[in-house]
Amino acid sequence: SCSHVLSKTFGLADFSMGIDNQTQVREFILLGLSSDRDTQVSLFVLFLITYLMTVLGNSLIILLIRLDSRLHTPMYFFLTNLSLVDVSYATSIVPQMLVHFLAKQKVIPLLSCAAQLFFSLGLGGIEFVLLAVMAYDRYVAVCDPLRYSAIMSGGLCTRLAITSWVSGSINSLMQTGITFQLPMCSNKIIDHISCELLAVVRLACVDTSSNEVAIMVSSIVLLMTPFCLVLLSYIRIISTILKIQSSEGRKKAFHTCASHLTVVALCYGMTIFTYIQPRSGPSVLQEKLISVFYAIVMPMLNPMIYSVRNKEVKGAWQKLLGKISGLTSR
């Protein structure tokens, strides 16, 4: 029949068998960071404050860029996308953690787990590509400033942003699909803070070599390739900065890249350490701490880094606060 041919052609039969094999598992148990009740309450308060700061900080950055015409440039267009990714990434993980800190049964349904893996993995991939795109933007700004406006046109910026979102989403869709086709048998305890890729793969009661190869390939495509592009961009940027005669000119050129370079060092460093070697990678505890840093701390730090280390953003804040104080004093 037609349905039989389609199933064989697109592997739908195998997918159905994978679902049948894991009918015993309809939900998972997340062990989280601690089983101690007092520690969980303390972590709830800490992570709630951090999450609220993340949402507030990134939302204010997006609002500020929209309101101040001086920030309507390619760099801040990409920063808007980065802030949106950060808020979305934190939202895909932190609310579930907060619920589990106060719940007796730390259960997550299979479909919710799959959705969490898809969104967190996808948004993480989008961020890596976005950081590479932002590095290219900085490269053009420093190395070819006279042609910057012509090169970084609105059309190119939009295409680069779309490429970031699409590439991260496609990779996440593939990884989530092949991960949840694995038979989980009766194993449903995830020793992690969320439905993280490696933690879910470990639940399988079959050989996962093919999954680990897929993880390695996606790590090369969405981690190492953008990282190499960032590295090449900054080699050229540093080379150009060193050729500038005046110390004031070198300082000004470096400051245009300082915020982005700080975020790149934190973001790529942590994630490459986690994913590039699935077999001989960090311990489960290290993975949990790295995930906490990447999912909770980094989204909170990004708006702070771009505010404190960026004169244009600080100037925009001062202008906005001046307008607000002027309105309130009337």
C-alpha positions in Angstrom: 0.0 0.0 0.0 1.0 3.7 -0.3 1.3 4.1 3.5 3.6 1.0 3.6 5.8 2.5 0.8 6.0 5.9 2.6 6.9 4.2 5.9 9.8 2.4 4.3 10.9 5.4 2.3 11.0 7.9 5.2 11.7 5.5 8.0 8.3 6.0 9.6 8.0 2.3 10.4 11.3 2.4 12.4 10.0 5.5 14.2 6.8 3.7 15.1 8.7 0.7 16.4 10.9 3.1 18.5 7.8 4.6 20.1 6.3 1.1 20.7 9.6 0.1 22.4 9.4 2.9 24.9 5.7 2.6 25.8 6.8 1.6 29.3 8.2 5.1 29.8 5.6 7.9 29.7 7.4 10.2 32.1 10.8 10.9 33.5 12.2 11.8 36.9 14.7 14.6 37.0 17.1 14.3 39.9 18.2 18.0 39.7 20.9 19.5 41.8 20.1 18.4 45.3 17.7 16.1 47.2 18.0 18.2 50.4 14.8 20.1 51.1 16.4 23.2 52.6 18.9 23.4 49.8 16.1 23.2 47.3 14.2 26.1 48.9 17.4 28.2 48.8 18.1 27.3 45.2 14.5 28.1 44.3 14.9 31.7 45.7 18.3 32.1 44.0 17.2 30.8 40.6 13.9 32.8 40.7 15.8 36.0 41.3 18.3 35.2 38.6 15.5 34.3 36.1 13.6 37.5 36.8 16.8 39.5 36.3 17.4 37.6 33.1 13.9 38.4 31.7 14.1 42.0 32.9 17.6 42.7 31.7 17.2 41.2 28.2 13.8 42.8 27.8 15.2 46.2 28.6 18.0 45.7 26.1 15.5 44.9 23.4 13.3 47.8 24.4 16.2 50.2 24.5 17.5 49.2 21.1 14.0 49.7 19.7 13.5 53.2 21.3 16.9 54.7 20.5 17.5 55.4 16.8 21.3 55.6 17.4 21.2 51.8 18.1 19.5 50.9 14.8 22.6 49.4 13.4 23.6 45.8 12.4 25.4 45.1 15.7 22.4 45.9 17.8 20.0 44.1 15.4 22.0 41.0 16.1 22.1 41.8 19.9 18.3 42.0 19.8 18.2 38.5 18.4 20.8 37.3 21.0 18.7 38.8 23.9 15.6 37.1 22.5 17.5 33.8 22.4 18.7 34.2 25.9 15.2 34.9 27.4 13.8 32.0 25.4 16.5 29.6 26.4 16.2 30.4 30.1 12.4 30.1 29.9 12.8 26.6 28.3 14.6 25.3 31.5 14.3 27.5 34.6 10.5 27.5 35.2 10.5 23.7 35.2 13.4 23.7 37.6 11.6 26.1 39.9 8.5 23.8 40.0 10.7 20.8 40.8 12.5 22.6 43.7 9.1 22.8 45.5 7.5 19.6 44.2 7.7 16.2 45.9 7.4 14.3 42.7 10.0 15.7 40.2 8.3 14.2 37.2 8.3 15.5 33.6 6.1 13.9 30.9 7.8 12.3 27.9 6.3 14.9 25.5 7.3 17.8 27.8 10.8 16.3 28.0 11.1 16.1 24.2 9.8 19.7 23.9 12.3 20.9 26.4 15.2 19.2 24.7 14.1 20.5 21.3 13.9 24.2 22.4 17.0 24.2 24.7 19.1 22.5 22.1 17.8 24.6 19.2 18.2 27.9 21.0 21.7 26.9 22.1 22.6 26.2 18.5 21.1 29.5 17.3 23.2 31.4 19.8 26.5 29.8 18.6 25.7 30.8 15.0 24.6 34.2 16.0 27.9 34.8 17.9 29.8 33.9 14.7 27.6 36.3 12.7 28.3 39.0 15.2 32.0 38.3 15.0 31.8 38.8 11.2 29.9 42.1 11.8 32.8 43.3 14.1 35.4 42.1 11.5 33.8 44.3 8.8 33.4 47.3 11.2 37.1 47.2 12.2 38.8 45.9 9.1 36.7 47.6 6.4 34.9 50.6 8.1 34.4 52.6 4.9 32.4 49.9 3.3 30.6 48.8 6.5 27.2 50.2 5.7 27.3 48.8 2.1 28.4 45.3 3.2 26.2 45.0 6.3 23.0 45.9 4.5 19.6 45.3 6.0 18.9 42.5 3.6 22.2 40.7 4.5 21.6 41.1 8.2 18.1 39.6 7.9 19.4 36.7 5.9 22.2 36.0 8.5 19.7 36.1 11.4 17.3 33.8 9.6 20.2 31.4 8.8 21.1 31.3 12.6 17.5 30.5 13.6 16.9 27.9 10.9 20.2 26.1 11.3 19.8 25.7 15.1 16.2 24.6 14.7 16.9 22.0 12.1 19.8 20.5 14.1 17.6 20.4 17.2 14.8 18.7 15.3 17.1 16.0 14.0 18.8 15.4 17.4 15.5 15.3 19.3 14.0 12.9 16.7 16.9 10.3 16.8 17.2 10.6 20.6 13.5 9.8 21.4 13.5 6.9 18.9 15.9 5.1 21.3 14.2 2.4 23.4 14.3 3.6 27.1 13.0 0.3 28.5 12.1 0.9 32.2 14.8 3.4 32.9 13.3 6.8 33.5 15.6 8.6 36.0 17.5 11.5 34.4 20.4 12.6 36.5 20.4 16.2 35.3 18.7 19.5 35.9 16.7 19.2 32.7 16.1 16.9 29.7 19.6 17.5 28.4 20.8 15.6 25.3 23.6 13.5 26.8 21.6 12.7 29.9 18.6 11.4 27.9 20.8 9.4 25.6 22.3 7.6 28.6 18.9 6.2 29.5 18.8 4.0 26.4 19.1 0.3 26.9 20.8 -0.2 23.5 24.1 0.8 21.9 24.2 4.5 21.4 27.3 4.8 19.3 25.3 6.2 16.3 23.8 8.9 18.6 27.2 9.8 19.9 28.5 10.1 16.3 25.5 12.4 15.5 26.2 14.5 18.6 29.9 14.8 17.5 28.9 15.8 14.0 26.5 18.4 15.2 29.1 19.7 17.6 31.5 20.2 14.8 28.9 21.9 12.6 27.2 24.1 15.2 30.1 24.6 17.7 33.5 24.2 16.0 32.6 25.7 12.6 31.2 28.9 14.1 34.0 28.9 16.7 36.7 28.7 13.9 34.9 31.6 12.1 35.0 33.7 15.3 38.6 32.8 15.7 39.5 33.8 12.2 37.5 37.0 12.5 39.4 38.0 15.6 42.8 37.1 14.2 42.1 39.6 11.4 40.6 42.1 13.8 43.6 42.0 16.2 46.0 42.2 13.2 44.2 45.3 12.0 44.1 46.9 15.4 47.9 46.4 15.9 48.5 48.3 12.6 46.7 51.4 13.9 49.3 54.0 14.8 47.6 55.9 17.6 47.0 54.3 21.0 43.6 56.1 21.1 42.6 54.6 17.8 43.7 51.1 19.0 41.7 51.5 22.2 38.6 52.7 20.4 38.8 49.7 17.9 39.2 47.2 20.7 36.3 48.6 22.7 34.0 48.0 19.7 34.7 44.2 20.1 35.3 43.9 23.9 31.6 43.0 24.8 31.3 40.4 22.1 34.7 38.9 22.8 33.8 38.5 26.5 30.5 36.7 25.7 32.2 34.5 23.1 34.9 33.4 25.6 32.3 32.4 28.2 29.7 30.8 25.9 31.9 28.8 23.5 34.4 27.8 26.2 31.8 26.1 28.5 29.8 24.4 25.8 32.7 23.0 23.8 34.0 21.5 27.1 30.7 19.8 27.6 29.8 18.4 24.2 32.8 18.0 22.0 33.7 14.5 23.5 30.6 12.7 24.6 32.4 9.5 25.8 35.3 11.1 27.7 33.7 14.3 28.6 33.0 15.8 32.1 31.4 14.1 35.0 27.6 14.3 35.6 28.1 16.9 38.3 30.3 19.0 36.0 27.7 18.7 33.3 25.0 19.9 35.7 27.1 22.9 36.9 28.0 23.8 33.3 24.3 23.6 32.3 23.4 25.9 35.3 26.0 28.4 34.2 24.9 28.3 30.5 21.1 28.2 31.1 20.9 30.6 34.1 24.0 32.7 34.6 25.0 33.5 31.0 21.5 34.8 29.9 21.6 37.1 33.0 25.2 38.2 32.3 24.9 39.1 28.6 22.8 42.3 29.0 25.1 43.3 31.8 28.2 42.8 29.7 26.8 44.7 26.8 25.6 47.5 29.1 28.8 48.0 31.2 31.4 47.5 28.4 29.6 49.5 25.7 29.6 53.3 25.5 26.7 53.5 23.1 24.4 51.4 25.3 25.4 53.3 28.4 24.7 56.6 26.5 21.3 55.3 25.5 20.5 54.3 29.1 21.5 57.7 30.3 19.3 59.4 27.6 16.3 57.2 28.4 16.7 57.7 32.2 17.0 61.4 31.6 13.7 61.4 29.7 12.0 59.4 32.4 13.3 61.6 35.2 12.2 64.7 33.2 8.6 63.3 32.8 8.3 62.3 36.5 9.5 65.8 37.7 6.8 67.6 35.8 
